[in-house]
Amino acid sequence: MSAQRKLRYGMVGGGQGAFIGAVHRMAANLDGQMELVAGAFSADAENSRVTGEQLFLNPARVYASYAEMARREAALPAAERIDFVTIVTPNFLHAPVATTFLKAGFHVVCDKPMTLDLKAAKALRAVVRKTGRVFALTHNYTGYPMVKEARELVRTGRLGKILKVVAEYPQGWLLDRIEADGHKQAAWRADPKKAGATCCLGDIGTHAENLGRYITGLHIESLCASFTTFIPGRKLEDDANLLICYQGGAQGVLHASQISCGEENNLNIRVYGTLGALAWHQEHPNELKFQPKGEPARILRRGNGYVSDAAKKFTRLPFGHPEAFIEAFANIYLEAAAAIRDHAAGRPGVYDFPTVDDGVYGMAFLETAVKSAKSKVKWTPFVNYK
């Protein structure tokens, strides 16, 4: 692969009426390193055709199904075929689509949660390892520079021994049963056949768990989960509350809610240690509160010279010019692109993006939480994800 050309990618999902597909396209396009050249954007062939037309794609590279796309793209000359595929479908299609493209020789960027269940996640991990292809999972909140700064504070011992982690992700958009009125994004998330065994925790709670693990490096030993379905007629939970025991003794509280009136996208995390504490709010992503023990609180801001090299690496604009959601998403794509280029060149590298192992861990988290929520014992050991 020439280092002087853009990476070519295809997309499965993300057709008319979808949300996250457009976000992925904006993020992938932000730094000018890759271009969308193919897609199977919907199970509805007409939707896929229209989407491809609106994205100015060659009609011959807009496919009626992902299987056709993988087969025909693999048959193209190396100088024309896609380098990787982005998967932005409902959850139940992640594993089959990813497996198909990995076996066809393509790298994969996949939305989360990775699969419908832990068994499928482990099977997909085996395929990734066997094929040796790059697999990136878009836990995009890890892409924020000040989240990376938070991780550096923990890594360098500025917080001391971690004692407690509080992660929250409240939203309010499912306070009404909008899935019954044909709301596309709500409909599949509330359908166990398409979303899996959980709605709220799988959709947004996995982000809160992943964020805590990314920043602290802590792994769960056991948890106690309570699921509630507040809206009559809904098949899956719309509110989840968890107590967590981490390996090494730290304690955690995690709650995710999609019926919290007035909340928009209020993912936030607080980490408390023996020497200090930190707090980060996704709705104010350019700031990180750092509270050293016995000293005044400090507000660290993205783009300043005092932040770590890890934060600087993923910052595009000078301080005072806000960077946010799309840029954080784009940072995942930048790291995946570096891995794909290095793979083609046979170069080893170290990259900062969520992998298939993070996907397996996330599914183990959901399986443990679902098991706990259904159990009368409640405190449940973390299931085996190895």
C-alpha positions in Angstrom: 0.0 0.0 0.0 1.4 3.4 -1.0 1.8 5.8 1.9 0.9 8.6 -0.5 -2.7 7.6 -1.1 -5.9 7.8 0.9 -7.3 4.6 2.4 -10.4 3.4 0.7 -13.3 2.2 2.8 -16.8 0.8 2.5 -19.7 1.1 4.8 -22.4 -1.4 5.9 -25.4 0.3 7.3 -25.8 4.1 7.7 -28.5 4.5 5.0 -31.4 7.0 5.0 -32.9 7.4 8.4 -29.8 6.3 10.3 -27.9 8.5 12.7 -24.5 7.0 13.5 -23.5 6.3 9.9 -23.3 10.0 9.0 -21.2 10.5 12.2 -18.7 7.9 11.1 -18.5 9.4 7.6 -17.8 12.8 9.0 -15.2 11.5 11.4 -13.4 9.4 8.7 -13.3 12.4 6.4 -12.0 14.9 8.9 -8.3 14.5 8.4 -8.4 13.7 4.7 -6.7 10.3 5.1 -9.5 8.1 3.8 -12.4 8.1 1.4 -15.7 6.3 1.1 -15.9 4.4 -2.2 -18.4 1.6 -1.6 -21.4 0.6 0.6 -24.3 -1.6 1.4 -26.1 1.0 3.3 -29.4 -0.8 4.0 -31.2 -4.1 3.9 -33.6 -2.2 1.6 -31.8 -2.1 -1.8 -33.6 1.1 -2.8 -32.5 2.8 0.4 -28.9 1.7 -0.3 -29.1 2.9 -3.9 -30.4 6.3 -2.9 -27.8 6.7 -0.1 -25.0 5.9 -2.5 -26.4 8.4 -5.0 -26.5 11.1 -2.4 -22.9 10.3 -1.4 -21.8 10.6 -5.1 -20.6 7.0 -5.2 -20.1 5.0 -8.3 -23.4 3.0 -8.7 -21.4 -0.1 -9.4 -19.9 0.1 -5.9 -23.3 0.4 -4.1 -24.5 -3.1 -3.2 -27.8 -4.6 -2.2 -26.3 -6.7 0.5 -23.1 -6.9 2.6 -22.4 -10.4 1.3 -22.4 -9.2 -2.2 -20.2 -6.3 -1.3 -17.6 -8.4 0.4 -17.5 -10.9 -2.5 -17.3 -8.3 -5.3 -14.9 -6.0 -3.5 -12.5 -8.9 -2.9 -12.7 -9.7 -6.6 -11.5 -6.2 -7.6 -7.8 -5.5 -8.3 -5.8 -4.5 -5.2 -5.4 -1.0 -6.5 -9.2 -0.5 -6.5 -10.8 -2.6 -3.7 -11.5 -1.2 -0.3 -8.9 -1.4 2.4 -11.4 -1.7 5.3 -15.1 -1.7 6.1 -17.0 0.3 8.6 -20.0 -1.5 10.3 -22.8 0.8 11.5 -25.7 -1.6 11.6 -27.9 -2.6 14.6 -26.1 -4.9 17.0 -27.4 -8.2 15.7 -25.5 -7.7 12.4 -22.1 -6.7 13.8 -20.7 -10.2 14.1 -21.9 -11.7 10.8 -20.8 -8.7 8.8 -17.4 -8.4 10.5 -16.8 -12.1 10.1 -17.6 -12.0 6.4 -15.3 -9.1 5.7 -12.4 -10.4 7.8 -12.5 -13.7 6.0 -12.6 -11.8 2.7 -9.3 -10.2 3.7 -10.5 -6.7 4.9 -9.8 -4.7 8.0 -12.8 -3.7 10.1 -14.0 -0.7 12.1 -17.1 -1.7 14.0 -19.7 0.1 16.1 -20.4 -1.1 19.7 -21.5 -3.2 21.5 -19.5 -5.6 19.4 -22.0 -8.5 19.2 -25.3 -9.8 20.6 -23.7 -11.9 23.3 -20.4 -13.1 24.7 -20.3 -16.3 22.8 -20.4 -14.4 19.5 -17.8 -12.0 20.8 -15.3 -14.7 21.5 -16.0 -16.3 18.2 -15.4 -13.0 16.4 -12.1 -12.5 18.4 -11.0 -15.9 17.2 -11.6 -14.8 13.6 -9.7 -11.5 14.1 -6.7 -13.4 15.5 -6.8 -16.0 12.8 -6.9 -13.5 9.9 -4.5 -11.0 11.5 -6.6 -8.1 10.3 -7.0 -4.8 12.1 -10.2 -4.5 14.1 -11.2 -1.2 15.8 -14.2 -0.8 18.0 -15.7 2.7 18.1 -15.9 3.4 21.8 -15.4 6.9 20.6 -15.3 8.7 24.0 -11.8 7.4 24.6 -10.8 9.6 21.7 -11.2 12.9 23.6 -7.8 14.6 24.4 -8.8 15.3 28.0 -9.9 11.7 28.5 -6.4 10.7 27.5 -5.1 13.4 29.9 -7.1 11.8 32.7 -5.6 8.4 31.9 -2.1 9.9 32.0 -2.8 11.4 35.5 -3.7 7.9 36.7 -0.8 6.2 34.9 1.8 8.6 36.3 0.5 8.1 39.9 -0.9 11.6 40.3 -4.1 10.2 41.9 -2.3 7.5 44.0 -4.1 4.3 44.6 -7.6 4.4 43.0 -10.3 3.9 45.6 -13.5 4.7 43.8 -14.9 5.2 40.3 -18.3 6.8 39.6 -19.4 6.7 36.0 -22.8 8.0 34.8 -24.6 8.2 31.5 -28.1 9.7 31.8 -30.2 10.5 28.7 -33.9 11.3 28.5 -34.9 10.5 24.9 -36.7 7.3 25.7 -39.0 8.8 28.4 -41.8 8.2 25.9 -42.4 4.9 24.1 -41.4 6.4 20.8 -40.4 2.9 19.4 -44.1 2.2 19.1 -44.6 5.3 16.9 -42.0 4.0 14.3 -38.9 5.9 15.6 -36.2 4.0 13.8 -33.4 4.4 16.3 -35.6 3.6 19.2 -37.3 0.6 17.5 -34.2 -1.6 17.1 -32.6 -0.6 20.4 -35.8 -1.8 22.2 -36.0 -5.1 20.2 -34.2 -8.0 21.9 -33.7 -9.7 18.6 -31.8 -6.7 17.2 -30.2 -5.2 20.3 -29.5 -8.2 22.5 -30.4 -8.8 26.1 -30.2 -5.2 27.1 -31.2 -1.8 25.8 -30.0 1.0 28.0 -26.9 -0.7 29.4 -25.8 -2.1 26.0 -26.4 1.1 24.2 -24.8 3.6 26.6 -23.8 1.9 29.8 -21.0 0.1 27.9 -19.5 3.5 27.1 -19.5 4.3 30.8 -17.8 1.0 31.7 -15.3 1.3 28.9 -14.5 4.9 29.8 -13.8 3.9 33.4 -11.6 1.0 32.4 -9.7 3.1 29.8 -8.9 5.8 32.3 -8.1 3.7 35.4 -7.0 0.3 33.9 -9.1 -1.4 36.5 -10.9 -4.7 35.8 -14.2 -5.8 37.4 -14.1 -8.6 40.0 -17.9 -8.7 40.7 -20.9 -6.5 40.4 -24.5 -6.0 41.6 -27.0 -4.8 38.9 -30.6 -3.6 39.0 -32.5 -3.1 35.7 -35.8 -1.3 35.5 -38.2 -0.9 32.6 -40.2 2.2 33.5 -42.1 2.6 30.3 -45.0 0.1 30.0 -44.9 -2.1 26.9 -41.1 -1.8 26.5 -39.3 -5.2 26.2 -35.9 -4.2 27.6 -34.7 -2.1 30.4 -34.5 1.7 30.1 -32.6 2.3 33.3 -29.7 0.4 34.9 -27.9 0.9 38.3 -24.7 -1.0 39.2 -22.4 -1.4 42.2 -19.0 -2.6 41.2 -16.0 -4.3 43.0 -12.8 -4.0 41.1 -9.8 -6.2 41.3 -7.4 -4.7 43.9 -10.2 -3.4 46.1 -11.5 -0.2 44.4 -15.2 0.3 44.4 -17.4 1.7 41.7 -20.9 3.0 40.9 -22.3 3.0 37.4 -25.7 4.2 36.3 -27.1 4.5 32.8 -30.5 5.8 32.1 -32.6 6.8 29.0 -35.6 8.0 30.9 -33.9 10.8 32.9 -36.1 13.8 32.0 -34.1 16.8 30.7 -30.8 14.9 30.3 -29.3 15.0 26.8 -26.0 13.1 26.6 -24.5 13.6 30.0 -21.8 11.0 30.1 -19.4 11.8 33.0 -16.9 10.2 35.2 -15.2 10.9 38.6 -12.2 9.0 39.8 -11.0 9.2 43.5 -7.6 8.2 44.7 -5.4 8.4 47.8 -3.5 11.5 46.4 -6.1 13.2 44.2 -9.3 13.0 42.1 -10.5 13.9 38.7 -13.8 14.6 36.9 -14.7 14.8 33.2 -18.0 15.6 31.6 -18.7 14.7 28.0 -20.9 17.7 27.5 -17.9 19.9 28.4 -15.2 17.8 26.9 -12.4 20.3 26.7 -12.0 20.6 30.4 -10.8 18.2 33.0 -11.0 18.8 36.8 -8.0 17.7 38.7 -8.1 17.8 42.5 -4.7 17.1 44.2 -5.0 16.2 47.9 -4.7 19.3 50.1 -4.5 21.7 47.2 -6.9 23.9 45.3 -8.7 22.3 42.4 -7.3 22.8 38.9 -9.2 23.0 35.7 -7.0 21.6 32.9 -8.0 22.7 29.4 -7.3 21.0 26.0 -4.7 22.6 23.8 -2.5 24.1 26.5 1.2 23.4 26.7 0.9 21.8 30.2 -1.1 18.8 29.1 0.6 15.5 28.4 2.0 14.3 25.1 -0.8 11.8 24.9 -3.4 14.6 24.9 -1.4 16.8 22.6 -1.1 14.0 20.0 -4.9 14.0 19.5 -5.5 17.7 19.5 -6.0 19.6 16.3 -6.8 23.2 17.3 -5.1 25.7 19.6 -6.6 26.3 23.0 -9.8 28.3 23.1 -11.2 26.7 19.9 -13.5 23.9 21.1 -13.0 20.4 19.8 -15.7 17.8 20.5 -17.6 14.7 19.4 -16.6 14.4 15.7 -12.9 15.1 16.5 -12.9 12.4 19.2 -14.5 10.0 16.8 -11.9 10.9 14.2 -9.1 10.1 16.6 -10.3 6.5 16.6 -10.1 6.5 12.8 -6.7 8.1 12.7 -5.2 5.4 14.9 -7.0 2.6 13.0 -5.6 4.1 9.8 -2.1 4.1 11.2 -2.5 0.4 12.1 -3.8 -0.5 8.7 -0.9 1.3 6.9 1.6 -0.4 9.2 -0.1 -3.8 8.6 0.4 -3.3 4.8 4.0 -2.3 5.3 4.7 -5.2 7.7 5.6 -2.7 10.5 4.8 -3.4 14.1 3.2 -0.6 16.1 1.4 0.5 19.2 -2.0 2.1 18.8 -4.5 3.9 21.0 -7.9 2.6 19.9 -10.4 0.1 21.3 -9.8 -3.4 19.9 -11.6 -6.7 19.6 -10.5 -7.5 23.2 -12.3 -4.4 24.4 -15.3 -5.7 22.6 -15.2 -9.1 24.3 -14.7 -7.5 27.7 -17.7 -5.2 27.0 -19.9 -8.2 26.2 -18.7 -10.0 29.4 -19.7 -6.9 31.3 -23.2 -7.0 29.8 -23.6 -10.7 30.4 -22.5 -10.4 34.0 -24.9 -7.4 34.5 -27.8 -9.2 32.9 -27.1 -12.3 35.1 -27.0 -10.2 38.2 -30.1 -8.2 37.4 -32.0 -11.5 37.0 -30.5 -13.1 40.1 -31.9 -13.0 43.7 -28.3 -13.2 45.0 -27.3 -10.1 43.1 -23.6 -9.9 43.7 -22.2 -11.8 40.7 -18.6 -12.7 39.8 -17.4 -11.3 36.5 -17.8 -13.9 33.8 -14.8 -15.4 32.1 -13.9 -13.3 29.1 -10.4 -14.8 28.3 
